[in-house]
C-alpha cells in the first residue's frame, strides 16, 4: 500500500505583514464605524472587507444611515436599538460575511461604541477624516494604552486630545466595558492600520500588557521579517542566514496582550559575555517601553547563565542613547569579545560603537 504524501500541494506563501495580521484575525469579528458621509466613496474600506471575508473574518459595519449600508452590503442593516441585536447580526452572517448596523439614537461615537460593547467585539475600527491622535509636536501618537488615554481625557482642553474629547471619552468607556482595542484611522488608511506594523492611525489598547518570552517556531517568520526590516533601516548589522538562525534560536520577543509581536532581541553567549543582538522594536511601539522590557529580559537571562557582562554594538546614535539609558556604558571595541569581529564588515567596524554593562 502506497503511503500518503505529506508534502503540501503548493509552496506556502512568503511571510508578509498582511498575512501575519490576517492569520491573527482569522475567525474573529471586527467592527468598523463610519458616518454615512464617509461611505460615499468607500472603496478602500470595501477592499478591506473583501479581504477579511476571504480570510473567514466577519465584519460589522456601523453607520448613521441605512441607505449607504444597504448599498455597500446588498442587504438591509440591523437597527442598533434592536433588543436582540447580537442574535440579529449572527443571523445576518448566515447570508453574508459582513453585517450592517444603523446607530439610530444619540451621538454617533456613543452609539457605535455601545453597539461594539453589546456585540462583544474585540476590536473596533473608527473611521474619521482627521485620522489618528496627534501629539503636541504634530507627530502621530500611534499606540495609546488605557492609562495614557485616561490621562489625555483628564487633561481636557489642555491636552493633546482637546479637539476630540467626546470620541476619546467613548473609546475610554468602550475599553472599560470589554472592547480590547479601538483603532482610529482615515478611510484611506484602513488597510495600513489593520495590516501593517507601523499602522496609519492610533491604536487604543485596554492595557499595555507586555509578555517577553523565548521565540517559538511559530514566531520565526515574524521575527525574521523584523530582523530584515531592522537591517534595511540601518539599525541592525547584516547577518548570514546561519547567523540569523542562531539569533532566532536564542531569540525572545515582546508580545502585546499576549498576541502581537512588538519587538525582538537575542542573547548570544560568548565565553563570559553575552551579546544583546538584533534588538528591534516595531515603529508603532517605539517610546512605549518595549525595548526596556526586552533589555531586562536579556539581562536576567545573562545573570542566570552566570555571564560576567553583556554588550551590544550599533551604528545608531539613538540606539546608543537607549542602551546608555538602560545602564550600559560606551567602551572601545577591544572591550568586547574578539570573536565578535571575526568576519565583521570592515567599513561598519569603522563606524560601530560598543556598549557594555557589567553584571
One Martini backbone bead per residue (centre of mass of N, CA, C, O) as a GRO file, in nm:
protein
  359
    1UNK     BB    1   0.095   0.037   0.023
    2UNK     BB    2   0.064   0.366  -0.031
    3UNK     BB    3   0.184   0.632   0.105
    4UNK     BB    4   0.106   0.928   0.212
    5UNK     BB    5   0.145   1.254   0.129
    6UNK     BB    6   0.285   1.550   0.311
    7UNK     BB    7   0.305   1.725   0.081
    8UNK     BB    8   0.240   2.010  -0.037
    9UNK     BB    9   0.071   2.131  -0.313
   10UNK     BB   10   0.194   2.411  -0.228
   11UNK     BB   11   0.362   2.671  -0.177
   12UNK     BB   12   0.411   2.881   0.052
   13UNK     BB   13   0.364   3.180   0.150
   14UNK     BB   14   0.520   3.447   0.201
   15UNK     BB   15   0.600   3.654   0.428
   16UNK     BB   16   0.369   3.896   0.574
   17UNK     BB   17   0.205   4.137   0.726
   18UNK     BB   18  -0.077   4.073   0.628
   19UNK     BB   19  -0.066   3.769   0.692
   20UNK     BB   20  -0.024   3.803   0.995
   21UNK     BB   21  -0.301   3.948   1.049
   22UNK     BB   22  -0.494   3.750   0.914
   23UNK     BB   23  -0.429   3.520   1.105
   24UNK     BB   24  -0.524   3.668   1.360
   25UNK     BB   25  -0.830   3.728   1.237
   26UNK     BB   26  -0.913   3.452   1.224
   27UNK     BB   27  -1.250   3.417   1.333
   28UNK     BB   28  -1.331   3.695   1.362
   29UNK     BB   29  -1.492   4.009   1.474
   30UNK     BB   30  -1.512   4.317   1.316
   31UNK     BB   31  -1.532   4.664   1.369
   32UNK     BB   32  -1.702   4.939   1.189
   33UNK     BB   33  -1.694   5.303   1.195
   34UNK     BB   34  -1.913   5.517   0.985
   35UNK     BB   35  -2.020   5.772   0.852
   36UNK     BB   36  -2.210   5.827   0.581
   37UNK     BB   37  -2.007   6.027   0.440
   38UNK     BB   38  -1.769   5.805   0.438
   39UNK     BB   39  -1.944   5.607   0.222
   40UNK     BB   40  -1.937   5.741  -0.066
   41UNK     BB   41  -1.607   5.651  -0.084
   42UNK     BB   42  -1.546   5.306   0.005
   43UNK     BB   43  -1.320   5.136  -0.136
   44UNK     BB   44  -1.106   5.082   0.088
   45UNK     BB   45  -1.307   4.927   0.270
   46UNK     BB   46  -1.410   4.713   0.074
   47UNK     BB   47  -1.134   4.578   0.031
   48UNK     BB   48  -1.105   4.486   0.325
   49UNK     BB   49  -1.368   4.323   0.351
   50UNK     BB   50  -1.291   4.121   0.131
   51UNK     BB   51  -1.038   4.006   0.269
   52UNK     BB   52  -1.180   3.913   0.526
   53UNK     BB   53  -1.375   3.717   0.393
   54UNK     BB   54  -1.148   3.533   0.271
   55UNK     BB   55  -1.045   3.491   0.587
   56UNK     BB   56  -1.289   3.438   0.779
   57UNK     BB   57  -1.388   3.740   0.853
   58UNK     BB   58  -1.591   3.920   1.027
   59UNK     BB   59  -1.822   4.206   0.985
   60UNK     BB   60  -1.914   4.529   1.131
   61UNK     BB   61  -2.113   4.793   1.000
   62UNK     BB   62  -2.126   5.121   1.127
   63UNK     BB   63  -2.393   5.367   1.098
   64UNK     BB   64  -2.624   5.648   1.042
   65UNK     BB   65  -2.732   5.495   0.778
   66UNK     BB   66  -2.897   5.269   0.570
   67UNK     BB   67  -2.837   5.318   0.266
   68UNK     BB   68  -2.522   5.270   0.249
   69UNK     BB   69  -2.535   4.983   0.363
   70UNK     BB   70  -2.716   4.861   0.145
   71UNK     BB   71  -2.529   4.930  -0.093
   72UNK     BB   72  -2.266   4.778   0.007
   73UNK     BB   73  -2.414   4.489   0.115
   74UNK     BB   74  -2.708   4.406  -0.006
   75UNK     BB   75  -2.855   4.473   0.278
   76UNK     BB   76  -3.032   4.499   0.548
   77UNK     BB   77  -2.999   4.650   0.832
   78UNK     BB   78  -2.953   4.674   1.165
   79UNK     BB   79  -3.080   4.786   1.449
   80UNK     BB   80  -2.922   4.922   1.726
   81UNK     BB   81  -3.204   4.889   1.915
   82UNK     BB   82  -3.209   4.599   1.918
   83UNK     BB   83  -3.267   4.370   2.170
   84UNK     BB   84  -3.140   4.140   1.946
   85UNK     BB   85  -2.869   4.214   1.808
   86UNK     BB   86  -2.675   3.968   1.807
   87UNK     BB   87  -2.874   3.773   1.669
   88UNK     BB   88  -2.916   3.940   1.409
   89UNK     BB   89  -2.619   3.934   1.318
   90UNK     BB   90  -2.584   3.629   1.317
   91UNK     BB   91  -2.795   3.581   1.093
   92UNK     BB   92  -2.647   3.750   0.876
   93UNK     BB   93  -2.395   3.551   0.851
   94UNK     BB   94  -2.559   3.334   0.686
   95UNK     BB   95  -2.546   3.534   0.417
   96UNK     BB   96  -2.293   3.714   0.523
   97UNK     BB   97  -1.975   3.845   0.637
   98UNK     BB   98  -2.141   4.125   0.642
   99UNK     BB   99  -2.277   4.360   0.871
  100UNK     BB  100  -2.533   4.595   0.937
  101UNK     BB  101  -2.549   4.898   1.149
  102UNK     BB  102  -2.775   5.127   1.296
  103UNK     BB  103  -2.734   5.434   1.452
  104UNK     BB  104  -3.034   5.570   1.598
  105UNK     BB  105  -2.899   5.692   1.866
  106UNK     BB  106  -2.746   5.956   1.927
  107UNK     BB  107  -2.433   5.978   1.933
  108UNK     BB  108  -2.218   5.810   1.741
  109UNK     BB  109  -1.992   5.731   1.933
  110UNK     BB  110  -2.173   5.616   2.152
  111UNK     BB  111  -2.333   5.412   1.978
  112UNK     BB  112  -2.097   5.247   1.854
  113UNK     BB  113  -1.967   5.156   2.121
  114UNK     BB  114  -2.218   5.015   2.230
  115UNK     BB  115  -2.240   4.806   2.007
  116UNK     BB  116  -1.963   4.675   2.052
  117UNK     BB  117  -2.031   4.581   2.337
  118UNK     BB  118  -2.291   4.414   2.277
  119UNK     BB  119  -2.120   4.223   2.069
  120UNK     BB  120  -1.825   4.161   2.177
  121UNK     BB  121  -1.592   4.316   2.058
  122UNK     BB  122  -1.239   4.332   2.021
  123UNK     BB  123  -1.267   4.531   1.759
  124UNK     BB  124  -1.255   4.885   1.667
  125UNK     BB  125  -1.302   5.082   1.371
  126UNK     BB  126  -1.242   5.425   1.340
  127UNK     BB  127  -1.368   5.645   1.097
  128UNK     BB  128  -1.171   5.942   1.022
  129UNK     BB  129  -1.063   6.231   0.866
  130UNK     BB  130  -0.837   6.294   1.094
  131UNK     BB  131  -0.753   6.044   1.232
  132UNK     BB  132  -0.522   6.025   1.439
  133UNK     BB  133  -0.342   6.103   1.705
  134UNK     BB  134  -0.182   6.400   1.819
  135UNK     BB  135   0.078   6.552   1.918
  136UNK     BB  136   0.202   6.859   2.000
  137UNK     BB  137   0.433   6.817   1.757
  138UNK     BB  138   0.253   6.647   1.521
  139UNK     BB  139   0.281   6.363   1.589
  140UNK     BB  140   0.199   6.040   1.592
  141UNK     BB  141  -0.010   5.849   1.807
  142UNK     BB  142   0.001   5.499   1.772
  143UNK     BB  143   0.005   5.428   2.100
  144UNK     BB  144  -0.262   5.371   2.347
  145UNK     BB  145  -0.334   5.328   2.660
  146UNK     BB  146  -0.545   5.340   2.920
  147UNK     BB  147  -0.378   5.537   3.099
  148UNK     BB  148  -0.318   5.747   2.881
  149UNK     BB  149  -0.609   5.810   2.812
  150UNK     BB  150  -0.692   5.914   3.086
  151UNK     BB  151  -0.496   6.155   3.085
  152UNK     BB  152  -0.607   6.292   2.830
  153UNK     BB  153  -0.895   6.335   2.933
  154UNK     BB  154  -0.820   6.494   3.193
  155UNK     BB  155  -0.681   6.737   3.041
  156UNK     BB  156  -0.845   6.821   2.809
  157UNK     BB  157  -0.795   7.130   2.671
  158UNK     BB  158  -0.471   7.085   2.750
  159UNK     BB  159  -0.452   6.851   2.558
  160UNK     BB  160  -0.411   6.645   2.275
  161UNK     BB  161  -0.749   6.585   2.287
  162UNK     BB  162  -0.925   6.849   2.273
  163UNK     BB  163  -1.085   6.801   1.982
  164UNK     BB  164  -1.171   6.472   2.091
  165UNK     BB  165  -1.323   6.404   2.361
  166UNK     BB  166  -1.584   6.250   2.296
  167UNK     BB  167  -1.443   6.009   2.162
  168UNK     BB  168  -1.241   5.936   2.393
  169UNK     BB  169  -1.456   5.872   2.603
  170UNK     BB  170  -1.582   5.633   2.445
  171UNK     BB  171  -1.328   5.464   2.429
  172UNK     BB  172  -1.290   5.436   2.729
  173UNK     BB  173  -1.559   5.287   2.781
  174UNK     BB  174  -1.509   5.050   2.590
  175UNK     BB  175  -1.259   4.938   2.732
  176UNK     BB  176  -1.400   4.900   3.010
  177UNK     BB  177  -1.633   4.702   2.871
  178UNK     BB  178  -1.418   4.499   2.670
  179UNK     BB  179  -1.276   4.632   2.454
  180UNK     BB  180  -0.953   4.581   2.350
  181UNK     BB  181  -0.970   4.764   2.072
  182UNK     BB  182  -0.904   5.090   1.912
  183UNK     BB  183  -0.915   5.222   1.587
  184UNK     BB  184  -0.787   5.528   1.441
  185UNK     BB  185  -0.882   5.628   1.105
  186UNK     BB  186  -0.878   5.656   0.787
  187UNK     BB  187  -1.007   5.542   0.505
  188UNK     BB  188  -0.727   5.518   0.350
  189UNK     BB  189  -0.588   5.371   0.626
  190UNK     BB  190  -0.709   5.091   0.697
  191UNK     BB  191  -0.506   4.884   0.584
  192UNK     BB  192  -0.255   4.987   0.737
  193UNK     BB  193  -0.373   4.960   1.024
  194UNK     BB  194  -0.429   4.639   1.001
  195UNK     BB  195  -0.160   4.531   0.798
  196UNK     BB  196   0.061   4.699   0.963
  197UNK     BB  197   0.300   4.785   1.185
  198UNK     BB  198   0.274   5.106   1.178
  199UNK     BB  199   0.038   5.215   1.057
  200UNK     BB  200  -0.201   5.521   1.044
  201UNK     BB  201  -0.288   5.556   1.340
  202UNK     BB  202  -0.463   5.472   1.642
  203UNK     BB  203  -0.397   5.254   1.915
  204UNK     BB  204  -0.631   5.142   2.149
  205UNK     BB  205  -0.558   4.993   2.463
  206UNK     BB  206  -0.647   4.849   2.751
  207UNK     BB  207  -0.343   4.734   2.777
  208UNK     BB  208   0.015   4.717   2.860
  209UNK     BB  209   0.061   4.408   2.795
  210UNK     BB  210   0.382   4.249   2.849
  211UNK     BB  211   0.537   3.968   2.698
  212UNK     BB  212   0.837   3.792   2.762
  213UNK     BB  213   0.968   3.546   2.530
  214UNK     BB  214   1.059   3.292   2.375
  215UNK     BB  215   1.089   3.181   2.072
  216UNK     BB  216   0.889   3.024   1.854
  217UNK     BB  217   0.830   2.874   1.564
  218UNK     BB  218   0.573   3.064   1.503
  219UNK     BB  219   0.776   3.335   1.524
  220UNK     BB  220   0.992   3.335   1.295
  221UNK     BB  221   0.875   3.493   1.062
  222UNK     BB  222   0.835   3.764   1.209
  223UNK     BB  223   1.126   3.794   1.316
  224UNK     BB  224   1.272   3.784   1.044
  225UNK     BB  225   1.132   4.039   0.936
  226UNK     BB  226   1.243   4.234   1.153
  227UNK     BB  227   1.538   4.197   1.090
  228UNK     BB  228   1.523   4.295   0.796
  229UNK     BB  229   1.416   4.573   0.870
  230UNK     BB  230   1.656   4.664   1.050
  231UNK     BB  231   1.865   4.647   0.824
  232UNK     BB  232   1.729   4.843   0.618
  233UNK     BB  233   1.739   5.085   0.845
  234UNK     BB  234   2.037   5.047   1.003
  235UNK     BB  235   2.018   4.906   1.302
  236UNK     BB  236   2.120   4.637   1.175
  237UNK     BB  237   2.327   4.389   1.113
  238UNK     BB  238   2.426   4.196   0.886
  239UNK     BB  239   2.338   3.846   0.824
  240UNK     BB  240   2.374   3.538   0.793
  241UNK     BB  241   2.158   3.284   0.782
  242UNK     BB  242   2.291   3.125   1.024
  243UNK     BB  243   2.286   3.373   1.213
  244UNK     BB  244   1.984   3.415   1.218
  245UNK     BB  245   1.920   3.135   1.335
  246UNK     BB  246   2.069   3.192   1.599
  247UNK     BB  247   1.893   3.424   1.689
  248UNK     BB  248   1.625   3.268   1.693
  249UNK     BB  249   1.725   3.042   1.895
  250UNK     BB  250   1.801   3.306   2.108
  251UNK     BB  251   1.527   3.434   2.113
  252UNK     BB  252   1.300   3.715   2.182
  253UNK     BB  253   0.971   3.844   2.273
  254UNK     BB  254   0.733   4.110   2.250
  255UNK     BB  255   0.397   4.083   2.373
  256UNK     BB  256   0.093   4.217   2.310
  257UNK     BB  257  -0.147   4.068   2.475
  258UNK     BB  258  -0.005   3.780   2.381
  259UNK     BB  259   0.013   3.832   2.041
  260UNK     BB  260   0.177   4.087   1.954
  261UNK     BB  261   0.462   4.157   1.789
  262UNK     BB  262   0.683   4.432   1.901
  263UNK     BB  263   0.960   4.270   1.966
  264UNK     BB  264   1.319   4.196   1.956
  265UNK     BB  265   1.574   3.951   2.060
  266UNK     BB  266   1.915   3.854   2.174
  267UNK     BB  267   2.132   3.603   2.338
  268UNK     BB  268   2.487   3.579   2.284
  269UNK     BB  269   2.717   3.363   2.381
  270UNK     BB  270   3.075   3.450   2.490
  271UNK     BB  271   3.172   3.308   2.732
  272UNK     BB  272   3.137   3.574   2.968
  273UNK     BB  273   2.952   3.682   2.737
  274UNK     BB  274   2.666   3.888   2.618
  275UNK     BB  275   2.486   3.947   2.331
  276UNK     BB  276   2.280   4.205   2.230
  277UNK     BB  277   2.074   4.112   1.964
  278UNK     BB  278   1.851   4.223   1.742
  279UNK     BB  279   1.727   4.488   1.848
  280UNK     BB  280   1.367   4.538   1.790
  281UNK     BB  281   1.116   4.789   1.725
  282UNK     BB  282   0.829   4.878   1.642
  283UNK     BB  283   0.719   5.175   1.545
  284UNK     BB  284   0.449   5.181   1.712
  285UNK     BB  285   0.634   5.117   2.000
  286UNK     BB  286   0.797   5.353   2.017
  287UNK     BB  287   0.813   5.466   2.352
  288UNK     BB  288   0.656   5.203   2.509
  289UNK     BB  289   0.886   5.003   2.659
  290UNK     BB  290   0.983   4.750   2.497
  291UNK     BB  291   1.292   4.767   2.514
  292UNK     BB  292   1.308   4.740   2.822
  293UNK     BB  293   1.192   4.455   2.840
  294UNK     BB  294   1.414   4.320   2.668
  295UNK     BB  295   1.659   4.396   2.838
  296UNK     BB  296   1.572   4.265   3.104
  297UNK     BB  297   1.558   3.980   2.991
  298UNK     BB  298   1.854   3.958   2.901
  299UNK     BB  299   1.985   4.009   3.181
  300UNK     BB  300   1.856   3.773   3.327
  301UNK     BB  301   1.981   3.554   3.147
  302UNK     BB  302   2.275   3.628   3.198
  303UNK     BB  303   2.273   3.580   3.504
  304UNK     BB  304   2.173   3.282   3.494
  305UNK     BB  305   2.442   3.205   3.316
  306UNK     BB  306   2.699   3.359   3.452
  307UNK     BB  307   2.771   3.621   3.337
  308UNK     BB  308   2.977   3.914   3.339
  309UNK     BB  309   2.866   4.044   3.061
  310UNK     BB  310   2.709   4.289   2.855
  311UNK     BB  311   2.657   4.357   2.496
  312UNK     BB  312   2.668   4.614   2.230
  313UNK     BB  313   2.616   4.697   1.875
  314UNK     BB  314   2.631   5.019   1.693
  315UNK     BB  315   2.535   5.302   1.454
  316UNK     BB  316   2.323   5.432   1.650
  317UNK     BB  317   2.247   5.698   1.840
  318UNK     BB  318   1.975   5.606   1.957
  319UNK     BB  319   2.080   5.330   2.064
  320UNK     BB  320   2.290   5.438   2.252
  321UNK     BB  321   2.094   5.595   2.434
  322UNK     BB  322   1.930   5.351   2.520
  323UNK     BB  323   2.154   5.187   2.661
  324UNK     BB  324   2.239   5.408   2.860
  325UNK     BB  325   1.949   5.417   2.996
  326UNK     BB  326   2.020   5.086   3.068
  327UNK     BB  327   2.335   5.086   3.198
  328UNK     BB  328   2.525   5.148   2.975
  329UNK     BB  329   2.861   5.171   2.839
  330UNK     BB  330   3.101   5.307   2.662
  331UNK     BB  331   3.333   5.129   2.453
  332UNK     BB  332   3.573   4.962   2.321
  333UNK     BB  333   3.620   4.705   2.101
  334UNK     BB  334   3.833   4.563   2.307
  335UNK     BB  335   3.578   4.516   2.536
  336UNK     BB  336   3.507   4.284   2.349
  337UNK     BB  337   3.488   4.010   2.198
  338UNK     BB  338   3.683   3.900   1.938
  339UNK     BB  339   3.465   3.723   1.794
  340UNK     BB  340   3.292   3.961   1.687
  341UNK     BB  341   3.518   4.034   1.442
  342UNK     BB  342   3.469   3.787   1.282
  343UNK     BB  343   3.378   3.882   0.965
  344UNK     BB  344   3.355   4.179   0.987
  345UNK     BB  345   3.271   4.469   0.862
  346UNK     BB  346   3.498   4.715   0.814
  347UNK     BB  347   3.319   4.964   0.769
  348UNK     BB  348   3.141   4.924   1.019
  349UNK     BB  349   3.369   4.922   1.233
  350UNK     BB  350   3.437   5.226   1.199
  351UNK     BB  351   3.127   5.302   1.320
  352UNK     BB  352   3.110   5.142   1.563
  353UNK     BB  353   2.943   5.097   1.880
  354UNK     BB  354   3.011   5.018   2.223
  355UNK     BB  355   2.836   4.834   2.480
  356UNK     BB  356   2.840   4.799   2.850
  357UNK     BB  357   2.741   4.553   3.116
  358UNK     BB  358   2.789   4.474   3.426
  359UNK     BB  359   2.699   4.179   3.651
   0.00000   0.00000   0.00000
